[in-house]
């Protein structure tokens, strides 16, 4: 039995939203205002957004890693349940009418 879940849309949402929205939005907004307006430093104004984009990439990567591990665990549990049901049906292929799903699998 093979089961898979496509996590591409989740990854796109995290990386584009995280890096584009947070990295560029906050990075450029704060970097320009603080760098040029307060500190008078073009170097800070340029370096701050790059640092924030990098940090937002690391954060998106860790969030995606955690999410995909949880989803993998759930998927493995589902496959294990399916294997148990199929094995039970092969061993004793008769159910009485009205028996609930899972009646063949011994806990």
N, CA, C and O atoms as CSV, one atom per row, in Angstrom:
chain,resi,resn,atom,element,x,y,z
A,1,UNK,N,N,0.861,-1.173,0.000
A,1,UNK,CA,C,0.000,0.000,0.000
A,1,UNK,C,C,0.902,1.228,0.000
A,1,UNK,O,O,1.880,1.314,0.742
A,2,UNK,N,N,0.540,2.163,-0.849
A,2,UNK,CA,C,1.309,3.405,-0.929
A,2,UNK,C,C,0.351,4.577,-0.746
A,2,UNK,O,O,-0.716,4.620,-1.360
A,3,UNK,N,N,0.726,5.496,0.076
A,3,UNK,CA,C,-0.081,6.702,0.296
A,3,UNK,C,C,0.838,7.906,0.242
A,3,UNK,O,O,1.969,7.865,0.725
A,4,UNK,N,N,0.345,8.959,-0.342
A,4,UNK,CA,C,1.139,10.187,-0.408
A,4,UNK,C,C,0.221,11.393,-0.314
A,4,UNK,O,O,-0.968,11.327,-0.626
A,5,UNK,N,N,0.801,12.473,0.116
A,5,UNK,CA,C,0.080,13.737,0.211
A,5,UNK,C,C,0.966,14.802,-0.417
A,5,UNK,O,O,2.155,14.899,-0.111
A,6,UNK,N,N,0.399,15.568,-1.265
A,6,UNK,CA,C,1.159,16.622,-1.939
A,6,UNK,C,C,1.197,17.862,-1.046
A,6,UNK,O,O,0.163,18.439,-0.709
A,7,UNK,N,N,2.394,18.247,-0.680
A,7,UNK,CA,C,2.567,19.386,0.215
A,7,UNK,C,C,3.106,20.616,-0.516
A,7,UNK,O,O,3.502,21.595,0.117
A,8,UNK,N,N,3.120,20.563,-1.831
A,8,UNK,CA,C,3.605,21.685,-2.621
A,8,UNK,C,C,2.869,22.990,-2.351
A,8,UNK,O,O,3.510,24.023,-2.161
A,9,UNK,N,N,1.521,22.969,-2.329
A,9,UNK,CA,C,0.811,24.216,-2.044
A,9,UNK,C,C,1.134,24.804,-0.665
A,9,UNK,O,O,1.187,26.023,-0.500
A,10,UNK,N,N,1.350,23.929,0.318
A,10,UNK,CA,C,1.712,24.410,1.655
A,10,UNK,C,C,3.088,25.067,1.615
A,10,UNK,O,O,3.300,26.127,2.204
A,11,UNK,N,N,4.013,24.429,0.917
A,11,UNK,CA,C,5.364,24.987,0.811
A,11,UNK,C,C,5.342,26.329,0.086
A,11,UNK,O,O,6.003,27.276,0.512
A,12,UNK,N,N,4.588,26.414,-1.002
A,12,UNK,CA,C,4.501,27.674,-1.743
A,12,UNK,C,C,3.928,28.771,-0.846
A,12,UNK,O,O,4.446,29.887,-0.817
A,13,UNK,N,N,2.862,28.453,-0.116
A,13,UNK,CA,C,2.259,29.441,0.778
A,13,UNK,C,C,3.214,29.920,1.854
A,13,UNK,O,O,3.293,31.115,2.142
A,14,UNK,N,N,3.940,28.979,2.448
A,14,UNK,CA,C,4.885,29.357,3.505
A,14,UNK,C,C,6.049,30.182,2.963
A,14,UNK,O,O,6.395,31.220,3.527
A,15,UNK,N,N,6.646,29.723,1.880
A,15,UNK,CA,C,7.841,30.393,1.391
A,15,UNK,C,C,7.511,31.719,0.706
A,15,UNK,O,O,8.195,32.719,0.926
A,16,UNK,N,N,6.475,31.731,-0.116
A,16,UNK,CA,C,6.130,32.983,-0.786
A,16,UNK,C,C,5.569,33.980,0.218
A,16,UNK,O,O,5.957,35.148,0.228
A,17,UNK,N,N,4.654,33.514,1.062
A,17,UNK,CA,C,4.074,34.405,2.067
A,17,UNK,C,C,5.097,34.862,3.087
A,17,UNK,O,O,5.156,36.038,3.446
A,18,UNK,N,N,5.900,33.921,3.547
A,18,UNK,CA,C,6.898,34.251,4.561
A,18,UNK,C,C,8.019,35.115,4.043
A,18,UNK,O,O,8.347,36.150,4.622
A,19,UNK,N,N,8.600,34.680,2.953
A,19,UNK,CA,C,9.740,35.426,2.425
A,19,UNK,C,C,9.301,36.695,1.708
A,19,UNK,O,O,9.940,37.739,1.835
A,20,UNK,N,N,8.209,36.603,0.956
A,20,UNK,CA,C,7.748,37.784,0.225
A,20,UNK,C,C,7.093,38.801,1.131
A,20,UNK,O,O,7.437,39.983,1.110
A,21,UNK,N,N,6.146,38.336,1.926
A,21,UNK,CA,C,5.403,39.264,2.783
A,21,UNK,C,C,6.213,39.771,3.952
A,21,UNK,O,O,6.370,40.977,4.144
A,22,UNK,N,N,6.724,38.840,4.730
A,22,UNK,CA,C,7.469,39.227,5.929
A,22,UNK,C,C,8.846,39.772,5.554
A,22,UNK,O,O,9.234,40.859,5.981
A,23,UNK,N,N,9.568,39.010,4.758
A,23,UNK,CA,C,10.932,39.420,4.419
A,23,UNK,C,C,10.989,40.736,3.677
A,23,UNK,O,O,11.722,41.648,4.062
A,24,UNK,N,N,10.215,40.830,2.614
A,24,UNK,CA,C,10.265,42.061,1.822
A,24,UNK,C,C,9.496,43.195,2.485
A,24,UNK,O,O,9.979,44.325,2.556
A,25,UNK,N,N,8.304,42.891,2.968
A,25,UNK,CA,C,7.474,43.943,3.571
A,25,UNK,C,C,8.096,44.554,4.813
A,25,UNK,O,O,8.308,45.764,4.883
A,26,UNK,N,N,8.385,43.717,5.783
A,26,UNK,CA,C,8.977,44.221,7.028
A,26,UNK,C,C,10.428,44.645,6.792
A,26,UNK,O,O,10.876,45.683,7.280
A,27,UNK,N,N,11.146,43.823,6.037
A,27,UNK,CA,C,12.555,44.137,5.788
A,27,UNK,C,C,12.741,45.476,5.113
A,27,UNK,O,O,13.545,46.298,5.554
A,28,UNK,N,N,11.996,45.694,4.041
A,28,UNK,CA,C,12.127,46.971,3.319
A,28,UNK,C,C,11.554,48.127,4.134
A,28,UNK,O,O,12.149,49.202,4.212
A,29,UNK,N,N,10.390,47.890,4.740
A,29,UNK,CA,C,9.759,48.967,5.511
A,29,UNK,C,C,10.614,49.432,6.671
A,29,UNK,O,O,10.879,50.625,6.818
A,30,UNK,N,N,11.039,48.500,7.486
A,30,UNK,CA,C,11.854,48.859,8.650
A,30,UNK,C,C,13.258,49.264,8.216
A,30,UNK,O,O,13.818,50.229,8.735
A,31,UNK,N,N,13.817,48.536,7.276
A,31,UNK,CA,C,15.188,48.833,6.831
A,31,UNK,C,C,15.326,50.229,6.273
A,31,UNK,O,O,16.268,50.949,6.607
A,32,UNK,N,N,14.406,50.609,5.438
A,32,UNK,CA,C,14.485,51.947,4.836
A,32,UNK,C,C,14.201,53.033,5.873
A,32,UNK,O,O,14.931,54.020,5.959
A,33,UNK,N,N,13.147,52.850,6.654
A,33,UNK,CA,C,12.793,53.881,7.637
A,33,UNK,C,C,13.885,54.073,8.682
A,33,UNK,O,O,14.314,55.193,8.960
A,34,UNK,N,N,14.324,52.957,9.252
A,34,UNK,CA,C,15.336,53.056,10.307
A,34,UNK,C,C,16.708,53.353,9.706
A,34,UNK,O,O,17.447,54.198,10.210
A,35,UNK,N,N,17.038,52.652,8.632
A,35,UNK,CA,C,18.367,52.812,8.046
A,35,UNK,C,C,18.627,54.194,7.512
A,35,UNK,O,O,19.620,54.828,7.868
A,36,UNK,N,N,17.748,54.664,6.666
A,36,UNK,CA,C,17.967,55.968,6.049
A,36,UNK,C,C,17.444,57.093,6.928
A,36,UNK,O,O,18.127,58.096,7.132
A,37,UNK,N,N,16.220,56.926,7.454
A,37,UNK,CA,C,15.582,58.006,8.213
A,37,UNK,C,C,16.207,58.260,9.568
A,37,UNK,O,O,16.487,59.408,9.914
A,38,UNK,N,N,16.430,57.209,10.342
A,38,UNK,CA,C,16.913,57.389,11.724
A,38,UNK,C,C,18.437,57.355,11.792
A,38,UNK,O,O,19.065,58.250,12.358
A,39,UNK,N,N,19.019,56.313,11.207
A,39,UNK,CA,C,20.468,56.139,11.321
A,39,UNK,C,C,21.257,56.859,10.232
A,39,UNK,O,O,22.441,57.152,10.404
A,40,UNK,N,N,20.607,57.138,9.129
A,40,UNK,CA,C,21.305,57.760,8.011
A,40,UNK,C,C,22.305,56.822,7.369
A,40,UNK,O,O,23.336,57.264,6.861
A,41,UNK,N,N,22.010,55.528,7.386
A,41,UNK,CA,C,22.945,54.528,6.885
A,41,UNK,C,C,22.328,53.748,5.726
A,41,UNK,O,O,21.366,53.002,5.907
A,42,UNK,N,N,22.885,53.929,4.554
A,42,UNK,CA,C,22.426,53.174,3.388
A,42,UNK,C,C,22.815,51.701,3.517
A,42,UNK,O,O,22.120,50.827,3.001
A,43,UNK,N,N,23.914,51.429,4.198
A,43,UNK,CA,C,24.351,50.046,4.406
A,43,UNK,C,C,23.317,49.293,5.242
A,43,UNK,O,O,22.942,48.172,4.898
A,44,UNK,N,N,22.858,49.895,6.327
A,44,UNK,CA,C,21.834,49.263,7.154
A,44,UNK,C,C,20.547,49.103,6.359
A,44,UNK,O,O,19.888,48.066,6.443
A,45,UNK,N,N,20.186,50.121,5.588
A,45,UNK,CA,C,18.960,50.071,4.790
A,45,UNK,C,C,19.012,48.934,3.775
A,45,UNK,O,O,17.968,48.374,3.440
A,46,UNK,N,N,20.188,48.579,3.278
A,46,UNK,CA,C,20.322,47.487,2.315
A,46,UNK,C,C,20.496,46.132,3.005
A,46,UNK,O,O,19.962,45.127,2.535
A,47,UNK,N,N,21.231,46.097,4.102
A,47,UNK,CA,C,21.535,44.828,4.771
A,47,UNK,C,C,20.362,44.295,5.580
A,47,UNK,O,O,20.179,43.080,5.654
A,48,UNK,N,N,19.567,45.157,6.183
A,48,UNK,CA,C,18.459,44.712,7.025
A,48,UNK,C,C,17.441,43.877,6.246
A,48,UNK,O,O,17.076,42.800,6.718
A,49,UNK,N,N,16.968,44.313,5.084
A,49,UNK,CA,C,16.019,43.483,4.329
A,49,UNK,C,C,16.605,42.129,3.919
A,49,UNK,O,O,15.902,41.119,3.926
A,50,UNK,N,N,17.879,42.111,3.566
A,50,UNK,CA,C,18.513,40.844,3.188
A,50,UNK,C,C,18.546,39.897,4.380
A,50,UNK,O,O,18.279,38.704,4.238
A,51,UNK,N,N,18.870,40.422,5.544
A,51,UNK,CA,C,18.872,39.600,6.762
A,51,UNK,C,C,17.489,39.091,7.125
A,51,UNK,O,O,17.332,37.937,7.522
A,52,UNK,N,N,16.480,39.952,6.990
A,52,UNK,CA,C,15.107,39.540,7.313
A,52,UNK,C,C,14.612,38.497,6.323
A,52,UNK,O,O,13.936,37.550,6.727
A,53,UNK,N,N,14.923,38.638,5.051
A,53,UNK,CA,C,14.539,37.621,4.054
A,53,UNK,C,C,15.207,36.291,4.392
A,53,UNK,O,O,14.573,35.239,4.304
A,54,UNK,N,N,16.471,36.331,4.774
A,54,UNK,CA,C,17.167,35.102,5.178
A,54,UNK,C,C,16.542,34.458,6.396
A,54,UNK,O,O,16.346,33.243,6.431
A,55,UNK,N,N,16.230,35.263,7.392
A,55,UNK,CA,C,15.592,34.733,8.594
A,55,UNK,C,C,14.193,34.196,8.308
A,55,UNK,O,O,13.789,33.185,8.883
A,56,UNK,N,N,13.456,34.859,7.431
A,56,UNK,CA,C,12.127,34.369,7.098
A,56,UNK,C,C,12.207,33.064,6.307
A,56,UNK,O,O,11.312,32.226,6.419
A,57,UNK,N,N,13.263,32.874,5.509
A,57,UNK,CA,C,13.465,31.606,4.813
A,57,UNK,C,C,13.727,30.491,5.819
A,57,UNK,O,O,13.163,29.404,5.700
A,58,UNK,N,N,14.578,30.752,6.808
A,58,UNK,CA,C,14.870,29.754,7.848
A,58,UNK,C,C,13.595,29.418,8.623
A,58,UNK,O,O,13.332,28.250,8.906
A,59,UNK,N,N,12.813,30.426,8.963
A,59,UNK,CA,C,11.566,30.187,9.699
A,59,UNK,C,C,10.578,29.385,8.862
A,59,UNK,O,O,9.950,28.458,9.375
A,60,UNK,N,N,10.431,29.722,7.589
A,60,UNK,CA,C,9.514,28.981,6.717
A,60,UNK,C,C,9.971,27.537,6.562
A,60,UNK,O,O,9.149,26.621,6.536
A,61,UNK,N,N,11.251,27.338,6.462
A,61,UNK,CA,C,11.803,25.974,6.328
A,61,UNK,C,C,11.507,25.150,7.570
A,61,UNK,O,O,11.095,23.995,7.459
A,62,UNK,N,N,11.708,25.719,8.740
A,62,UNK,CA,C,11.450,24.987,9.989
A,62,UNK,C,C,9.959,24.708,10.178
A,62,UNK,O,O,9.581,23.625,10.625
A,63,UNK,N,N,9.118,25.675,9.841
A,63,UNK,CA,C,7.667,25.465,9.946
A,63,UNK,C,C,7.240,24.357,8.984
A,63,UNK,O,O,6.455,23.487,9.361
A,64,UNK,N,N,7.740,24.373,7.757
A,64,UNK,CA,C,7.390,23.339,6.785
A,64,UNK,C,C,7.898,21.980,7.230
A,64,UNK,O,O,7.198,20.979,7.080
A,65,UNK,N,N,9.096,21.930,7.770
A,65,UNK,CA,C,9.656,20.666,8.257
A,65,UNK,C,C,8.786,20.087,9.368
A,65,UNK,O,O,8.487,18.893,9.364
A,66,UNK,N,N,8.385,20.914,10.305
A,66,UNK,CA,C,7.526,20.461,11.393
A,66,UNK,C,C,6.167,19.998,10.874
A,66,UNK,O,O,5.659,18.959,11.297
A,67,UNK,N,N,5.581,20.766,9.961
A,67,UNK,CA,C,4.280,20.423,9.382
A,67,UNK,C,C,4.351,19.101,8.630
A,67,UNK,O,O,3.472,18.252,8.781
A,68,UNK,N,N,5.395,18.922,7.819
A,68,UNK,CA,C,5.495,17.702,7.021
A,68,UNK,C,C,5.748,16.478,7.897
A,68,UNK,O,O,5.277,15.388,7.569
A,69,UNK,N,N,6.474,16.627,8.993
A,69,UNK,CA,C,6.664,15.506,9.924
A,69,UNK,C,C,5.344,15.089,10.564
A,69,UNK,O,O,5.058,13.897,10.682
A,70,UNK,N,N,4.537,16.071,10.977
A,70,UNK,CA,C,3.221,15.743,11.561
A,70,UNK,C,C,2.332,15.060,10.546
A,70,UNK,O,O,1.669,14.075,10.870
A,71,UNK,N,N,2.305,15.565,9.319
A,71,UNK,CA,C,1.468,14.963,8.275
A,71,UNK,C,C,1.950,13.554,7.932
A,71,UNK,O,O,1.134,12.666,7.686
A,72,UNK,N,N,3.270,13.342,7.914
A,72,UNK,CA,C,3.818,12.013,7.638
A,72,UNK,C,C,3.393,11.035,8.723
A,72,UNK,O,O,3.041,9.893,8.427
A,73,UNK,N,N,3.422,11.472,9.970
A,73,UNK,CA,C,3.018,10.607,11.082
A,73,UNK,C,C,1.554,10.199,10.930
A,73,UNK,O,O,1.216,9.031,11.124
A,74,UNK,N,N,0.684,11.145,10.587
A,74,UNK,CA,C,-0.734,10.842,10.396
A,74,UNK,C,C,-0.919,9.877,9.229
A,74,UNK,O,O,-1.716,8.944,9.315
A,75,UNK,N,N,-0.191,10.097,8.148
A,75,UNK,CA,C,-0.311,9.239,6.972
A,75,UNK,C,C,0.152,7.819,7.282
A,75,UNK,O,O,-0.467,6.858,6.827
A,76,UNK,N,N,1.225,7.674,8.045
A,76,UNK,CA,C,1.703,6.344,8.436
A,76,UNK,C,C,0.653,5.641,9.296
A,76,UNK,O,O,0.423,4.442,9.133
A,77,UNK,N,N,0.021,6.366,10.200
A,77,UNK,CA,C,-1.031,5.768,11.028
A,77,UNK,C,C,-2.206,5.293,10.175
A,77,UNK,O,O,-2.759,4.221,10.418
A,78,UNK,N,N,-2.583,6.083,9.186
A,78,UNK,CA,C,-3.679,5.690,8.292
A,78,UNK,C,C,-3.314,4.428,7.517
A,78,UNK,O,O,-4.130,3.512,7.403
A,79,UNK,N,N,-2.096,4.373,6.983
A,79,UNK,CA,C,-1.672,3.193,6.233
A,79,UNK,C,C,-1.623,1.973,7.150
A,79,UNK,O,O,-2.025,0.883,6.741
A,80,UNK,N,N,-1.143,2.133,8.365
A,80,UNK,CA,C,-1.116,1.014,9.312
A,80,UNK,C,C,-2.522,0.492,9.591
A,80,UNK,O,O,-2.731,-0.719,9.662
A,81,UNK,N,N,-3.482,1.393,9.750
A,81,UNK,CA,C,-4.864,0.972,9.959
A,81,UNK,C,C,-5.405,0.229,8.747
A,81,UNK,O,O,-6.096,-0.780,8.886
A,82,UNK,N,N,-5.087,0.733,7.555
A,82,UNK,CA,C,-5.518,0.046,6.332
A,82,UNK,C,C,-4.914,-1.350,6.231
A,82,UNK,O,O,-5.607,-2.304,5.879
A,83,UNK,N,N,-3.641,-1.469,6.534
A,83,UNK,CA,C,-2.985,-2.774,6.494
A,83,UNK,C,C,-3.647,-3.722,7.486
A,83,UNK,O,O,-3.874,-4.890,7.169
A,84,UNK,N,N,-3.956,-3.235,8.673
A,84,UNK,CA,C,-4.632,-4.063,9.663
A,84,UNK,C,C,-6.009,-4.523,9.195
A,84,UNK,O,O,-6.366,-5.688,9.368
A,85,UNK,N,N,-6.771,-3.628,8.611
A,85,UNK,CA,C,-8.098,-3.974,8.090
A,85,UNK,C,C,-8.002,-4.992,6.967
A,85,UNK,O,O,-8.753,-5.967,6.941
A,86,UNK,N,N,-7.086,-4.769,6.045
A,86,UNK,CA,C,-6.939,-5.680,4.914
A,86,UNK,C,C,-6.475,-7.050,5.397
A,86,UNK,O,O,-6.974,-8.079,4.944
A,87,UNK,N,N,-5.519,-7.054,6.317
A,87,UNK,CA,C,-5.050,-8.326,6.875
A,87,UNK,C,C,-6.159,-9.073,7.591
A,87,UNK,O,O,-6.258,-10.295,7.479
A,88,UNK,N,N,-6.986,-8.359,8.317
A,88,UNK,CA,C,-8.094,-8.996,9.022
A,88,UNK,C,C,-9.134,-9.528,8.040
A,88,UNK,O,O,-9.721,-10.585,8.272
A,89,UNK,N,N,-9.362,-8.813,6.960
A,89,UNK,CA,C,-10.325,-9.281,5.968
A,89,UNK,C,C,-9.818,-10.516,5.239
A,89,UNK,O,O,-10.605,-11.383,4.859
A,90,UNK,N,N,-8.525,-10.596,5.046
A,90,UNK,CA,C,-7.966,-11.782,4.395
A,90,UNK,C,C,-8.057,-12.973,5.341
A,90,UNK,O,O,-8.383,-14.078,4.907
A,91,UNK,N,N,-7.777,-12.769,6.624
A,91,UNK,CA,C,-7.793,-13.848,7.603
A,91,UNK,C,C,-9.210,-14.345,7.883
A,91,UNK,O,O,-9.414,-15.553,8.001
A,92,UNK,N,N,-10.160,-13.481,7.988
A,92,UNK,CA,C,-11.548,-13.845,8.292
A,92,UNK,C,C,-12.463,-12.976,7.442
A,92,UNK,O,O,-12.948,-11.946,7.911
A,93,UNK,N,N,-12.705,-13.381,6.190
A,93,UNK,CA,C,-13.388,-12.483,5.260
A,93,UNK,C,C,-14.895,-12.355,5.437
A,93,UNK,O,O,-15.565,-11.846,4.538
A,94,UNK,N,N,-15.442,-12.790,6.540
A,94,UNK,CA,C,-16.895,-12.650,6.670
A,94,UNK,C,C,-17.248,-11.745,7.841
A,94,UNK,O,O,-16.720,-11.880,8.945
A,95,UNK,N,N,-18.143,-10.835,7.564
A,95,UNK,CA,C,-18.700,-9.937,8.575
A,95,UNK,C,C,-20.195,-10.182,8.613
A,95,UNK,O,O,-20.806,-10.510,7.596
A,96,UNK,N,N,-20.764,-10.025,9.752
A,96,UNK,CA,C,-22.217,-10.074,9.850
A,96,UNK,C,C,-22.769,-8.757,9.358
A,96,UNK,O,O,-22.112,-7.725,9.491
A,97,UNK,N,N,-23.944,-8.771,8.801
A,97,UNK,CA,C,-24.553,-7.535,8.331
A,97,UNK,C,C,-24.770,-6.596,9.511
A,97,UNK,O,O,-25.298,-6.995,10.550
A,98,UNK,N,N,-24.364,-5.368,9.341
A,98,UNK,CA,C,-24.517,-4.368,10.393
A,98,UNK,C,C,-23.296,-4.212,11.275
A,98,UNK,O,O,-23.281,-3.332,12.136
A,99,UNK,N,N,-22.251,-5.047,11.091
A,99,UNK,CA,C,-21.028,-4.878,11.874
A,99,UNK,C,C,-20.351,-3.579,11.467
A,99,UNK,O,O,-20.315,-3.252,10.281
A,100,UNK,N,N,-19.815,-2.835,12.424
A,100,UNK,CA,C,-19.166,-1.562,12.092
A,100,UNK,C,C,-17.805,-1.789,11.436
A,100,UNK,O,O,-17.204,-2.853,11.585
A,101,UNK,N,N,-17.329,-0.785,10.713
A,101,UNK,CA,C,-15.963,-0.887,10.171
A,101,UNK,C,C,-14.973,-1.075,11.320
A,101,UNK,O,O,-15.121,-0.463,12.378
A,102,UNK,N,N,-14.008,-1.888,11.118
A,102,UNK,CA,C,-13.012,-2.141,12.166
A,102,UNK,C,C,-13.368,-3.298,13.053
A,102,UNK,O,O,-12.624,-3.606,13.984
A,103,UNK,N,N,-14.504,-3.963,12.794
A,103,UNK,CA,C,-14.936,-5.067,13.641
A,103,UNK,C,C,-14.023,-6.278,13.505
A,103,UNK,O,O,-13.956,-7.106,14.413
A,104,UNK,N,N,-13.322,-6.390,12.385
A,104,UNK,CA,C,-12.434,-7.532,12.180
A,104,UNK,C,C,-11.088,-7.359,12.880
A,104,UNK,O,O,-10.440,-8.344,13.233
A,105,UNK,N,N,-10.668,-6.121,13.080
A,105,UNK,CA,C,-9.364,-5.855,13.666
A,105,UNK,C,C,-9.452,-5.966,15.170
A,105,UNK,O,O,-10.272,-5.313,15.815
A,106,UNK,N,N,-8.590,-6.805,15.717
A,106,UNK,CA,C,-8.541,-6.962,17.171
A,106,UNK,C,C,-7.646,-5.871,17.756
A,106,UNK,O,O,-6.513,-5.710,17.302
A,107,UNK,N,N,-8.122,-5.118,18.750
A,107,UNK,CA,C,-7.294,-4.047,19.320
A,107,UNK,C,C,-6.090,-4.567,20.062
A,107,UNK,O,O,-5.305,-3.781,20.593
